[in-house]
């Protein structure tokens, strides 16, 4: 049946053309924006995922900046520690020269003093953006290293902790912890030669004078060792001095010096020299706030005993600087690894976002060509369908 009121063929052709035009508009939008999902209307779930990941990419861009700042700060600390190590090594050369009796120890001491001041200058200048990791002012510094997102969408900031290395030469408050022959008036130091076959007695007098974190530094036979006072030792109900004396004795024994006997009687330590030669011995106390290179202040090679003590002291100082440089080097390597990981992770996330929302341009191009042909055919079909009512006029002629 033909009708002049309802043109079914034209309606079908028009619906077809509308669908083609809609697909054509979508394809043209993909080509112009480069995205198959440009907004939430296109695919709400995928669009939401892509926006979340884009925010993470932006966050990791900030993390990359934080890591760059952290790496620079640690690199400055490492360079300072390495420089201090070199300067201390030069100082050791002068101290070794001072072991001879026929040298001008005063002039050697002048060189030692100059190096000491240079080390202080290096430590004080080793800052980046105001943060100094080697002067003892900073215990730890945290470098933002990652943002961890769990399945529930919760985000946690992660950091890499950088321990400050105290290369300050500043001495903490003098603490009295020693008593006996040869001990200084303030009870903080003893420096003496122990004759072959002789012995000395040192009484630990820390109770009421020392606090947790204070240290005993012992130099004997060219070797150095330290013992740190703990709060548990100070709180001992029986005899804190005896507990601390036992700890000091164990520290000296750890040096493994042959023919040196270390006896303990309550809080009194007896050191017997059976080495066959005179033995240089020194012990000092230092406060908890003392810098790692505070021993430099006491280096005095103008006397034979001072030169011998200095040789043991400088070995400990060099090891302190080496340990600091090594610690910074390890952290710097970790920061380098994390920075490279963040860069690669960001690239991978960008690639993942692209695979979700980017348009396939080859497919879009082919689809555009096909839709343009379909559009032309739909127009032609609609034109034919619109001419159908004209054929009815032939029935009335």
BALOBA-1460 file (C-alpha; in Angstrom, 3 decimals):
// residues 397
<rec num="1" residu="x" x="0.000" y="0.000" z="0.000"/>
<rec num="2" residu="x" x="1.220" y="3.445" z="-0.886"/>
<rec num="3" residu="x" x="0.440" y="6.469" z="1.263"/>
<rec num="4" residu="x" x="0.985" y="10.155" z="0.746"/>
<rec num="5" residu="x" x="0.750" y="10.753" z="4.522"/>
<rec num="6" residu="x" x="3.325" y="8.230" z="5.771"/>
<rec num="7" residu="x" x="6.526" y="7.633" z="3.802"/>
<rec num="8" residu="x" x="7.918" y="4.553" z="5.526"/>
<rec num="9" residu="x" x="10.844" y="4.253" z="3.140"/>
<rec num="10" residu="x" x="11.915" y="7.824" z="3.825"/>
<rec num="11" residu="x" x="11.653" y="7.260" z="7.574"/>
<rec num="12" residu="x" x="13.884" y="4.185" z="7.382"/>
<rec num="13" residu="x" x="16.378" y="5.989" z="5.167"/>
<rec num="14" residu="x" x="16.385" y="8.976" z="7.542"/>
<rec num="15" residu="x" x="17.019" y="6.748" z="10.577"/>
<rec num="16" residu="x" x="19.881" y="5.072" z="8.759"/>
<rec num="17" residu="x" x="21.396" y="8.416" z="7.817"/>
<rec num="18" residu="x" x="21.083" y="9.674" z="11.411"/>
<rec num="19" residu="x" x="23.000" y="6.634" z="12.674"/>
<rec num="20" residu="x" x="25.664" y="7.124" z="10.034"/>
<rec num="21" residu="x" x="25.987" y="10.845" z="10.846"/>
<rec num="22" residu="x" x="26.304" y="10.021" z="14.570"/>
<rec num="23" residu="x" x="29.088" y="7.521" z="13.914"/>
<rec num="24" residu="x" x="30.724" y="9.961" z="11.535"/>
<rec num="25" residu="x" x="30.657" y="12.728" z="14.145"/>
<rec num="26" residu="x" x="32.187" y="10.388" z="16.741"/>
<rec num="27" residu="x" x="34.925" y="9.323" z="14.353"/>
<rec num="28" residu="x" x="35.700" y="12.920" z="13.439"/>
<rec num="29" residu="x" x="35.909" y="13.771" z="17.161"/>
<rec num="30" residu="x" x="38.382" y="10.914" z="17.689"/>
<rec num="31" residu="x" x="40.513" y="12.193" z="14.849"/>
<rec num="32" residu="x" x="40.435" y="15.802" z="16.030"/>
<rec num="33" residu="x" x="41.117" y="15.026" z="19.747"/>
<rec num="34" residu="x" x="43.231" y="11.915" z="19.297"/>
<rec num="35" residu="x" x="41.149" y="10.182" z="21.989"/>
<rec num="36" residu="x" x="38.561" y="7.473" z="21.783"/>
<rec num="37" residu="x" x="37.383" y="8.407" z="25.296"/>
<rec num="38" residu="x" x="37.550" y="12.148" z="25.706"/>
<rec num="39" residu="x" x="35.011" y="12.584" z="28.500"/>
<rec num="40" residu="x" x="32.970" y="10.636" z="31.013"/>
<rec num="41" residu="x" x="30.044" y="10.325" z="28.555"/>
<rec num="42" residu="x" x="32.140" y="8.198" z="26.206"/>
<rec num="43" residu="x" x="32.939" y="5.551" z="28.872"/>
<rec num="44" residu="x" x="32.510" y="6.590" z="32.495"/>
<rec num="45" residu="x" x="34.505" y="3.710" z="34.051"/>
<rec num="46" residu="x" x="37.515" y="3.940" z="31.760"/>
<rec num="47" residu="x" x="37.505" y="7.747" z="31.916"/>
<rec num="48" residu="x" x="37.550" y="7.620" z="35.740"/>
<rec num="49" residu="x" x="40.505" y="5.203" z="35.733"/>
<rec num="50" residu="x" x="42.425" y="7.358" z="33.282"/>
<rec num="51" residu="x" x="41.891" y="10.517" z="35.342"/>
<rec num="52" residu="x" x="43.059" y="8.756" z="38.519"/>
<rec num="53" residu="x" x="46.181" y="7.574" z="36.773"/>
<rec num="54" residu="x" x="46.808" y="11.034" z="35.315"/>
<rec num="55" residu="x" x="46.723" y="12.466" z="38.837"/>
<rec num="56" residu="x" x="49.287" y="9.836" z="39.902"/>
<rec num="57" residu="x" x="51.520" y="10.780" z="36.990"/>
<rec num="58" residu="x" x="51.341" y="14.401" z="38.115"/>
<rec num="59" residu="x" x="52.225" y="13.311" z="41.657"/>
<rec num="60" residu="x" x="55.240" y="11.334" z="40.471"/>
<rec num="61" residu="x" x="56.423" y="14.413" z="38.602"/>
<rec num="62" residu="x" x="56.647" y="16.151" z="41.982"/>
<rec num="63" residu="x" x="58.394" y="13.114" z="43.452"/>
<rec num="64" residu="x" x="61.020" y="13.317" z="40.711"/>
<rec num="65" residu="x" x="61.741" y="16.901" z="41.795"/>
<rec num="66" residu="x" x="61.965" y="15.813" z="45.448"/>
<rec num="67" residu="x" x="64.400" y="13.031" z="44.578"/>
<rec num="68" residu="x" x="66.538" y="15.429" z="42.547"/>
<rec num="69" residu="x" x="66.729" y="17.779" z="45.538"/>
<rec num="70" residu="x" x="67.523" y="14.903" z="47.898"/>
<rec num="71" residu="x" x="70.213" y="13.503" z="45.615"/>
<rec num="72" residu="x" x="71.884" y="16.907" z="45.369"/>
<rec num="73" residu="x" x="71.833" y="17.351" z="49.143"/>
<rec num="74" residu="x" x="73.305" y="13.897" z="49.780"/>
<rec num="75" residu="x" x="75.899" y="14.414" z="47.037"/>
<rec num="76" residu="x" x="77.111" y="17.560" z="48.804"/>
<rec num="77" residu="x" x="77.397" y="15.627" z="52.078"/>
<rec num="78" residu="x" x="79.284" y="12.786" z="50.392"/>
<rec num="79" residu="x" x="81.686" y="15.183" z="48.697"/>
<rec num="80" residu="x" x="82.334" y="16.913" z="52.018"/>
<rec num="81" residu="x" x="83.005" y="13.590" z="53.764"/>
<rec num="82" residu="x" x="85.394" y="12.514" z="51.001"/>
<rec num="83" residu="x" x="87.214" y="15.852" z="51.186"/>
<rec num="84" residu="x" x="87.487" y="15.562" z="54.966"/>
<rec num="85" residu="x" x="88.897" y="12.051" z="54.525"/>
<rec num="86" residu="x" x="91.590" y="13.392" z="52.194"/>
<rec num="87" residu="x" x="92.459" y="16.220" z="54.589"/>
<rec num="88" residu="x" x="92.661" y="13.841" z="57.545"/>
<rec num="89" residu="x" x="94.936" y="11.591" z="55.515"/>
<rec num="90" residu="x" x="97.222" y="14.574" z="54.942"/>
<rec num="91" residu="x" x="97.095" y="15.282" z="58.673"/>
<rec num="92" residu="x" x="98.095" y="11.686" z="59.357"/>
<rec num="93" residu="x" x="101.182" y="12.192" z="57.220"/>
<rec num="94" residu="x" x="102.253" y="15.085" z="59.441"/>
<rec num="95" residu="x" x="101.503" y="13.114" z="62.598"/>
<rec num="96" residu="x" x="103.583" y="10.196" z="61.364"/>
<rec num="97" residu="x" x="106.447" y="12.604" z="60.685"/>
<rec num="98" residu="x" x="106.137" y="13.876" z="64.268"/>
<rec num="99" residu="x" x="106.926" y="10.414" z="65.634"/>
<rec num="100" residu="x" x="110.629" y="11.102" z="64.990"/>
<rec num="101" residu="x" x="112.599" y="12.809" z="67.734"/>
<rec num="102" residu="x" x="114.786" y="14.903" z="65.451"/>
<rec num="103" residu="x" x="112.008" y="16.923" z="63.779"/>
<rec num="104" residu="x" x="110.589" y="20.370" z="64.475"/>
<rec num="105" residu="x" x="107.315" y="19.355" z="66.042"/>
<rec num="106" residu="x" x="106.194" y="22.968" z="66.428"/>
<rec num="107" residu="x" x="106.204" y="23.533" z="62.683"/>
<rec num="108" residu="x" x="104.433" y="20.207" z="62.160"/>
<rec num="109" residu="x" x="101.805" y="21.301" z="64.679"/>
<rec num="110" residu="x" x="101.257" y="24.461" z="62.625"/>
<rec num="111" residu="x" x="100.477" y="22.321" z="59.586"/>
<rec num="112" residu="x" x="98.130" y="20.174" z="61.655"/>
<rec num="113" residu="x" x="96.319" y="23.277" z="62.919"/>
<rec num="114" residu="x" x="95.912" y="24.594" z="59.370"/>
<rec num="115" residu="x" x="94.399" y="21.313" z="58.211"/>
<rec num="116" residu="x" x="92.095" y="21.280" z="61.238"/>
<rec num="117" residu="x" x="90.732" y="24.703" z="60.328"/>
<rec num="118" residu="x" x="90.290" y="23.665" z="56.696"/>
<rec num="119" residu="x" x="88.275" y="20.625" z="57.774"/>
<rec num="120" residu="x" x="86.030" y="22.834" z="59.887"/>
<rec num="121" residu="x" x="85.538" y="25.132" z="56.901"/>
<rec num="122" residu="x" x="84.555" y="22.215" z="54.659"/>
<rec num="123" residu="x" x="82.068" y="20.835" z="57.182"/>
<rec num="124" residu="x" x="80.407" y="24.211" z="57.787"/>
<rec num="125" residu="x" x="80.085" y="24.954" z="54.051"/>
<rec num="126" residu="x" x="78.634" y="21.566" z="53.081"/>
<rec num="127" residu="x" x="75.005" y="22.656" z="52.769"/>
<rec num="128" residu="x" x="72.463" y="22.515" z="49.955"/>
<rec num="129" residu="x" x="69.500" y="24.866" z="50.171"/>
<rec num="130" residu="x" x="70.338" y="25.416" z="53.829"/>
<rec num="131" residu="x" x="70.422" y="21.722" z="54.828"/>
<rec num="132" residu="x" x="73.777" y="20.496" z="56.155"/>
<rec num="133" residu="x" x="74.052" y="16.743" z="56.715"/>
<rec num="134" residu="x" x="77.567" y="16.719" z="58.180"/>
<rec num="135" residu="x" x="77.665" y="19.438" z="60.829"/>
<rec num="136" residu="x" x="75.717" y="17.513" z="63.445"/>
<rec num="137" residu="x" x="72.681" y="19.807" z="63.301"/>
<rec num="138" residu="x" x="70.554" y="17.306" z="61.316"/>
<rec num="139" residu="x" x="69.963" y="13.838" z="62.724"/>
<rec num="140" residu="x" x="67.846" y="12.597" z="59.812"/>
<rec num="141" residu="x" x="66.294" y="14.014" z="56.656"/>
<rec num="142" residu="x" x="63.411" y="12.421" z="54.745"/>
<rec num="143" residu="x" x="63.264" y="12.472" z="50.957"/>
<rec num="144" residu="x" x="59.831" y="11.884" z="49.364"/>
<rec num="145" residu="x" x="60.310" y="8.837" z="47.161"/>
<rec num="146" residu="x" x="56.938" y="7.350" z="46.207"/>
<rec num="147" residu="x" x="53.143" y="7.499" z="46.377"/>
<rec num="148" residu="x" x="51.668" y="4.044" z="46.987"/>
<rec num="149" residu="x" x="48.006" y="3.518" z="46.008"/>
<rec num="150" residu="x" x="46.205" y="0.415" z="47.298"/>
<rec num="151" residu="x" x="43.202" y="-1.376" z="45.827"/>
<rec num="152" residu="x" x="40.877" y="0.764" z="47.950"/>
<rec num="153" residu="x" x="42.246" y="3.976" z="46.453"/>
<rec num="154" residu="x" x="44.121" y="5.022" z="49.569"/>
<rec num="155" residu="x" x="47.394" y="6.827" z="48.872"/>
<rec num="156" residu="x" x="50.412" y="6.656" z="51.190"/>
<rec num="157" residu="x" x="53.526" y="8.805" z="50.847"/>
<rec num="158" residu="x" x="56.809" y="6.915" z="51.210"/>
<rec num="159" residu="x" x="60.161" y="8.449" z="52.040"/>
<rec num="160" residu="x" x="63.821" y="7.474" z="52.045"/>
<rec num="161" residu="x" x="65.495" y="8.371" z="55.323"/>
<rec num="162" residu="x" x="68.943" y="9.949" z="55.147"/>
<rec num="163" residu="x" x="70.952" y="9.839" z="58.365"/>
<rec num="164" residu="x" x="73.076" y="12.863" z="59.076"/>
<rec num="165" residu="x" x="76.751" y="12.151" z="59.694"/>
<rec num="166" residu="x" x="78.258" y="14.252" z="62.466"/>
<rec num="167" residu="x" x="81.660" y="15.430" z="61.241"/>
<rec num="168" residu="x" x="81.662" y="18.433" z="63.518"/>
<rec num="169" residu="x" x="84.781" y="19.071" z="65.557"/>
<rec num="170" residu="x" x="82.797" y="20.722" z="68.325"/>
<rec num="171" residu="x" x="83.097" y="19.123" z="71.751"/>
<rec num="172" residu="x" x="80.112" y="18.564" z="73.976"/>
<rec num="173" residu="x" x="80.004" y="19.568" z="77.598"/>
<rec num="174" residu="x" x="82.975" y="18.191" z="79.534"/>
<rec num="175" residu="x" x="81.849" y="15.317" z="81.721"/>
<rec num="176" residu="x" x="83.794" y="13.974" z="84.666"/>
<rec num="177" residu="x" x="84.004" y="10.209" z="84.655"/>
<rec num="178" residu="x" x="87.579" y="9.323" z="85.639"/>
<rec num="179" residu="x" x="89.616" y="9.315" z="88.817"/>
<rec num="180" residu="x" x="93.130" y="8.143" z="89.704"/>
<rec num="181" residu="x" x="96.759" y="8.963" z="89.055"/>
<rec num="182" residu="x" x="97.369" y="11.075" z="85.959"/>
<rec num="183" residu="x" x="93.712" y="12.055" z="85.529"/>
<rec num="184" residu="x" x="93.069" y="15.724" z="84.771"/>
<rec num="185" residu="x" x="91.604" y="17.972" z="87.425"/>
<rec num="186" residu="x" x="88.176" y="17.941" z="85.798"/>
<rec num="187" residu="x" x="88.191" y="14.119" z="85.614"/>
<rec num="188" residu="x" x="87.748" y="14.061" z="81.836"/>
<rec num="189" residu="x" x="91.097" y="12.833" z="80.474"/>
<rec num="190" residu="x" x="94.231" y="10.827" z="81.211"/>
<rec num="191" residu="x" x="97.268" y="10.681" z="78.920"/>
<rec num="192" residu="x" x="100.313" y="8.762" z="80.055"/>
<rec num="193" residu="x" x="103.136" y="6.387" z="79.120"/>
<rec num="194" residu="x" x="102.883" y="3.043" z="80.920"/>
<rec num="195" residu="x" x="106.447" y="1.813" z="81.457"/>
<rec num="196" residu="x" x="107.284" y="-1.745" z="80.490"/>
<rec num="197" residu="x" x="106.327" y="-4.034" z="83.351"/>
<rec num="198" residu="x" x="104.374" y="-1.295" z="85.123"/>
<rec num="199" residu="x" x="100.650" y="-0.818" z="85.576"/>
<rec num="200" residu="x" x="98.176" y="1.978" z="86.228"/>
<rec num="201" residu="x" x="94.813" y="2.057" z="87.931"/>
<rec num="202" residu="x" x="91.868" y="4.129" z="86.700"/>
<rec num="203" residu="x" x="88.680" y="4.466" z="88.666"/>
<rec num="204" residu="x" x="85.404" y="5.022" z="86.853"/>
<rec num="205" residu="x" x="83.551" y="7.862" z="88.552"/>
<rec num="206" residu="x" x="80.535" y="8.271" z="86.239"/>
<rec num="207" residu="x" x="77.687" y="7.970" z="88.716"/>
<rec num="208" residu="x" x="76.022" y="11.374" z="89.014"/>
<rec num="209" residu="x" x="78.411" y="12.935" z="86.490"/>
<rec num="210" residu="x" x="77.586" y="11.289" z="83.179"/>
<rec num="211" residu="x" x="74.380" y="10.874" z="81.211"/>
<rec num="212" residu="x" x="73.183" y="8.332" z="78.675"/>
<rec num="213" residu="x" x="74.998" y="8.844" z="75.378"/>
<rec num="214" residu="x" x="78.232" y="10.122" z="76.970"/>
<rec num="215" residu="x" x="81.311" y="8.221" z="75.818"/>
<rec num="216" residu="x" x="84.708" y="6.970" z="76.885"/>
<rec num="217" residu="x" x="87.326" y="7.146" z="74.096"/>
<rec num="218" residu="x" x="90.401" y="4.967" z="74.676"/>
<rec num="219" residu="x" x="93.659" y="5.129" z="72.704"/>
<rec num="220" residu="x" x="96.133" y="2.355" z="73.390"/>
<rec num="221" residu="x" x="99.038" y="0.935" z="71.409"/>
<rec num="222" residu="x" x="98.111" y="2.995" z="68.353"/>
<rec num="223" residu="x" x="94.487" y="1.792" z="68.346"/>
<rec num="224" residu="x" x="91.265" y="3.511" z="69.358"/>
<rec num="225" residu="x" x="87.997" y="2.208" z="70.725"/>
<rec num="226" residu="x" x="84.941" y="3.813" z="72.297"/>
<rec num="227" residu="x" x="82.325" y="2.869" z="74.876"/>
<rec num="228" residu="x" x="78.921" y="4.577" z="75.164"/>
<rec num="229" residu="x" x="77.207" y="4.927" z="78.504"/>
<rec num="230" residu="x" x="73.624" y="3.615" z="78.517"/>
<rec num="231" residu="x" x="70.724" y="4.614" z="80.702"/>
<rec num="232" residu="x" x="70.439" y="1.012" z="81.867"/>
<rec num="233" residu="x" x="73.987" y="1.163" z="83.232"/>
<rec num="234" residu="x" x="73.281" y="4.410" z="85.050"/>
<rec num="235" residu="x" x="70.082" y="2.958" z="86.538"/>
<rec num="236" residu="x" x="71.809" y="-0.138" z="87.922"/>
<rec num="237" residu="x" x="70.648" y="-0.518" z="91.507"/>
<rec num="238" residu="x" x="73.925" y="-1.991" z="92.787"/>
<rec num="239" residu="x" x="76.883" y="-0.098" z="91.347"/>
<rec num="240" residu="x" x="76.567" y="1.916" z="88.103"/>
<rec num="241" residu="x" x="80.292" y="2.650" z="88.104"/>
<rec num="242" residu="x" x="81.101" y="-1.070" z="88.192"/>
<rec num="243" residu="x" x="78.765" y="-1.739" z="85.259"/>
<rec num="244" residu="x" x="80.345" y="1.057" z="83.221"/>
<rec num="245" residu="x" x="83.861" y="-0.064" z="84.211"/>
<rec num="246" residu="x" x="83.068" y="-3.573" z="82.970"/>
<rec num="247" residu="x" x="81.908" y="-2.108" z="79.654"/>
<rec num="248" residu="x" x="85.063" y="-0.026" z="79.292"/>
<rec num="249" residu="x" x="87.202" y="-3.083" z="80.073"/>
<rec num="250" residu="x" x="85.410" y="-5.124" z="77.392"/>
<rec num="251" residu="x" x="85.953" y="-2.314" z="74.887"/>
<rec num="252" residu="x" x="89.707" y="-2.305" z="75.597"/>
<rec num="253" residu="x" x="89.868" y="-6.090" z="75.376"/>
<rec num="254" residu="x" x="88.189" y="-5.943" z="71.962"/>
<rec num="255" residu="x" x="91.374" y="-4.341" z="70.617"/>
<rec num="256" residu="x" x="93.146" y="-7.685" z="71.134"/>
<rec num="257" residu="x" x="96.472" y="-6.163" z="72.183"/>
<rec num="258" residu="x" x="98.902" y="-8.886" z="73.153"/>
<rec num="259" residu="x" x="100.715" y="-8.816" z="76.513"/>
<rec num="260" residu="x" x="98.425" y="-6.121" z="77.909"/>
<rec num="261" residu="x" x="96.373" y="-7.339" z="80.865"/>
<rec num="262" residu="x" x="93.153" y="-5.582" z="81.851"/>
<rec num="263" residu="x" x="92.005" y="-6.366" z="85.391"/>
<rec num="264" residu="x" x="88.761" y="-5.209" z="86.962"/>
<rec num="265" residu="x" x="88.030" y="-4.711" z="90.639"/>
<rec num="266" residu="x" x="84.559" y="-3.218" z="91.064"/>
<rec num="267" residu="x" x="84.850" y="0.224" z="89.409"/>
<rec num="268" residu="x" x="88.676" y="0.195" z="89.198"/>
<rec num="269" residu="x" x="90.409" y="-0.843" z="85.971"/>
<rec num="270" residu="x" x="94.052" y="-1.932" z="86.173"/>
<rec num="271" residu="x" x="96.117" y="-1.942" z="82.993"/>
<rec num="272" residu="x" x="99.376" y="-3.946" z="83.081"/>
<rec num="273" residu="x" x="101.998" y="-3.433" z="80.378"/>
<rec num="274" residu="x" x="103.844" y="-6.622" z="79.507"/>
<rec num="275" residu="x" x="104.693" y="-5.724" z="75.916"/>
<rec num="276" residu="x" x="108.422" y="-5.220" z="76.524"/>
<rec num="277" residu="x" x="108.268" y="-1.545" z="75.671"/>
<rec num="278" residu="x" x="106.697" y="1.628" z="76.956"/>
<rec num="279" residu="x" x="103.015" y="1.872" z="76.079"/>
<rec num="280" residu="x" x="101.227" y="5.106" z="75.189"/>
<rec num="281" residu="x" x="97.790" y="5.150" z="76.805"/>
<rec num="282" residu="x" x="95.063" y="7.781" z="76.872"/>
<rec num="283" residu="x" x="91.406" y="7.873" z="77.795"/>
<rec num="284" residu="x" x="88.961" y="10.756" z="77.685"/>
<rec num="285" residu="x" x="85.280" y="11.333" z="78.296"/>
<rec num="286" residu="x" x="83.041" y="13.340" z="75.989"/>
<rec num="287" residu="x" x="79.445" y="14.524" z="76.182"/>
<rec num="288" residu="x" x="76.629" y="13.068" z="74.113"/>
<rec num="289" residu="x" x="76.557" y="16.157" z="71.886"/>
<rec num="290" residu="x" x="80.184" y="15.825" z="70.879"/>
<rec num="291" residu="x" x="80.969" y="15.896" z="67.153"/>
<rec num="292" residu="x" x="82.469" y="12.922" z="65.377"/>
<rec num="293" residu="x" x="85.722" y="14.775" z="64.760"/>
<rec num="294" residu="x" x="85.996" y="16.380" z="68.197"/>
<rec num="295" residu="x" x="89.222" y="14.435" z="68.744"/>
<rec num="296" residu="x" x="90.978" y="16.838" z="66.359"/>
<rec num="297" residu="x" x="90.921" y="19.512" z="69.041"/>
<rec num="298" residu="x" x="93.189" y="17.453" z="71.277"/>
<rec num="299" residu="x" x="95.800" y="16.591" z="68.650"/>
<rec num="300" residu="x" x="99.086" y="18.026" z="69.848"/>
<rec num="301" residu="x" x="102.297" y="16.640" z="68.354"/>
<rec num="302" residu="x" x="104.647" y="19.046" z="70.107"/>
<rec num="303" residu="x" x="105.569" y="16.278" z="72.592"/>
<rec num="304" residu="x" x="106.475" y="12.634" z="72.105"/>
<rec num="305" residu="x" x="103.474" y="11.456" z="74.116"/>
<rec num="306" residu="x" x="101.163" y="13.805" z="72.245"/>
<rec num="307" residu="x" x="102.455" y="12.550" z="68.903"/>
<rec num="308" residu="x" x="101.875" y="8.942" z="69.944"/>
<rec num="309" residu="x" x="98.344" y="9.715" z="71.132"/>
<rec num="310" residu="x" x="97.643" y="11.661" z="67.935"/>
<rec num="311" residu="x" x="98.545" y="8.666" z="65.786"/>
<rec num="312" residu="x" x="95.891" y="6.550" z="67.471"/>
<rec num="313" residu="x" x="93.403" y="9.436" z="67.384"/>
<rec num="314" residu="x" x="93.835" y="10.177" z="63.688"/>
<rec num="315" residu="x" x="93.079" y="6.582" z="62.722"/>
<rec num="316" residu="x" x="89.710" y="6.811" z="64.444"/>
<rec num="317" residu="x" x="88.965" y="10.168" z="62.842"/>
<rec num="318" residu="x" x="89.800" y="8.904" z="59.367"/>
<rec num="319" residu="x" x="87.537" y="5.897" z="59.877"/>
<rec num="320" residu="x" x="84.735" y="8.197" z="61.033"/>
<rec num="321" residu="x" x="85.024" y="10.251" z="57.835"/>
<rec num="322" residu="x" x="85.237" y="7.120" z="55.669"/>
<rec num="323" residu="x" x="82.130" y="5.680" z="57.319"/>
<rec num="324" residu="x" x="80.283" y="8.952" z="56.699"/>
<rec num="325" residu="x" x="81.232" y="9.034" z="53.008"/>
<rec num="326" residu="x" x="80.276" y="5.370" z="52.657"/>
<rec num="327" residu="x" x="76.882" y="5.963" z="54.282"/>
<rec num="328" residu="x" x="76.150" y="8.896" z="51.997"/>
<rec num="329" residu="x" x="77.303" y="6.911" z="48.972"/>
<rec num="330" residu="x" x="74.911" y="4.072" z="49.774"/>
<rec num="331" residu="x" x="71.951" y="6.426" z="50.189"/>
<rec num="332" residu="x" x="72.883" y="8.358" z="47.057"/>
<rec num="333" residu="x" x="72.930" y="5.119" z="45.087"/>
<rec num="334" residu="x" x="69.488" y="4.251" z="46.432"/>
<rec num="335" residu="x" x="68.152" y="7.672" z="45.465"/>
<rec num="336" residu="x" x="69.606" y="7.271" z="41.960"/>
<rec num="337" residu="x" x="67.879" y="3.909" z="41.616"/>
<rec num="338" residu="x" x="64.575" y="5.302" z="42.888"/>
<rec num="339" residu="x" x="64.778" y="8.301" z="40.543"/>
<rec num="340" residu="x" x="65.334" y="6.011" z="37.555"/>
<rec num="341" residu="x" x="62.464" y="3.782" z="38.699"/>
<rec num="342" residu="x" x="60.105" y="6.760" z="39.058"/>
<rec num="343" residu="x" x="61.005" y="7.914" z="35.555"/>
<rec num="344" residu="x" x="60.348" y="4.474" z="34.058"/>
<rec num="345" residu="x" x="57.189" y="4.044" z="36.121"/>
<rec num="346" residu="x" x="55.845" y="7.392" z="34.917"/>
<rec num="347" residu="x" x="56.512" y="6.404" z="31.298"/>
<rec num="348" residu="x" x="54.731" y="3.073" z="31.843"/>
<rec num="349" residu="x" x="51.737" y="4.809" z="33.422"/>
<rec num="350" residu="x" x="51.496" y="7.254" z="30.529"/>
<rec num="351" residu="x" x="51.587" y="4.330" z="28.109"/>
<rec num="352" residu="x" x="48.831" y="2.587" z="30.068"/>
<rec num="353" residu="x" x="46.642" y="5.679" z="30.045"/>
<rec num="354" residu="x" x="47.171" y="6.013" z="26.307"/>
<rec num="355" residu="x" x="46.108" y="2.431" z="25.695"/>
<rec num="356" residu="x" x="42.865" y="3.161" z="27.574"/>
<rec num="357" residu="x" x="41.773" y="6.453" z="26.008"/>
<rec num="358" residu="x" x="43.836" y="7.137" z="22.867"/>
<rec num="359" residu="x" x="42.195" y="6.632" z="19.496"/>
<rec num="360" residu="x" x="43.493" y="4.097" z="16.974"/>
<rec num="361" residu="x" x="44.178" y="6.573" z="14.179"/>
<rec num="362" residu="x" x="44.601" y="3.926" z="11.474"/>
<rec num="363" residu="x" x="41.247" y="2.380" z="12.319"/>
<rec num="364" residu="x" x="39.629" y="5.812" z="12.651"/>
<rec num="365" residu="x" x="40.901" y="6.809" z="9.202"/>
<rec num="366" residu="x" x="39.509" y="3.651" z="7.584"/>
<rec num="367" residu="x" x="36.231" y="4.044" z="9.464"/>
<rec num="368" residu="x" x="35.936" y="7.682" z="8.324"/>
<rec num="369" residu="x" x="36.278" y="6.668" z="4.671"/>
<rec num="370" residu="x" x="33.630" y="3.973" z="5.057"/>
<rec num="371" residu="x" x="31.208" y="6.264" z="6.892"/>
<rec num="372" residu="x" x="31.585" y="8.994" z="4.271"/>
<rec num="373" residu="x" x="30.621" y="6.477" z="1.571"/>
<rec num="374" residu="x" x="27.711" y="5.258" z="3.707"/>
<rec num="375" residu="x" x="26.606" y="8.857" z="4.226"/>
<rec num="376" residu="x" x="26.542" y="9.488" z="0.490"/>
<rec num="377" residu="x" x="24.557" y="6.310" z="-0.107"/>
<rec num="378" residu="x" x="22.139" y="7.194" z="2.702"/>
<rec num="379" residu="x" x="21.541" y="10.592" z="1.153"/>
<rec num="380" residu="x" x="20.885" y="8.958" z="-2.202"/>
<rec num="381" residu="x" x="18.556" y="6.413" z="-0.564"/>
<rec num="382" residu="x" x="16.630" y="9.172" z="1.230"/>
<rec num="383" residu="x" x="16.329" y="11.099" z="-2.023"/>
<rec num="384" residu="x" x="14.852" y="8.031" z="-3.747"/>
<rec num="385" residu="x" x="12.471" y="7.421" z="-0.838"/>
<rec num="386" residu="x" x="11.272" y="11.037" z="-0.953"/>
<rec num="387" residu="x" x="10.424" y="10.673" z="-4.691"/>
<rec num="388" residu="x" x="8.056" y="7.724" z="-4.046"/>
<rec num="389" residu="x" x="4.927" y="9.888" z="-3.395"/>
<rec num="390" residu="x" x="5.495" y="11.577" z="-6.758"/>
<rec num="391" residu="x" x="4.849" y="8.226" z="-8.456"/>
<rec num="392" residu="x" x="1.266" y="8.214" z="-7.055"/>
<rec num="393" residu="x" x="0.385" y="11.175" z="-9.279"/>
<rec num="394" residu="x" x="0.760" y="8.923" z="-12.300"/>
<rec num="395" residu="x" x="-2.266" y="6.947" z="-11.085"/>
<rec num="396" residu="x" x="-4.487" y="10.033" z="-11.365"/>
<rec num="397" residu="x" x="-3.543" y="11.130" z="-14.856"/>
